[in-house]
Amino acid sequence: MLIKKEETGSKGAFVAYEENKKIGEISYSIAGTDKIIVDHTEVDPEQKGKSIGKILLQKVVEHARDNNLKIIPLCPFAKAMFEKNVDIRDVLA
């Protein structure tokens, strides 16, 4: 699996590809200089159960840590993962 960061203007995403096919995406909006809003997570139905959403969220968390950003999780998946996993709450806004 290959994961690419794509950013245009105030929008961004981490996109997962397998054999040049998009299999998942987590998107965010830049909110000022120190926050990002995770607004959507989507995984190809054929890829469910492979933890792709969790892997993508981990990429966003790493990005936030590397850039001193805080995350506002509006996406239900991301919000649930922050509630379950204390290890990533250091970047929670």
Secondary structure, DSSP 8 states (H G I E B T S, - for coil): -EEEEEEETTEEEEEEEETTEEEEEEEEEEETTTEEEEEEEEE-GGGTTS-HHHHHHHHHHHHHHHTT-EEEE-SHHHHHHHHH-GGGGGGB-
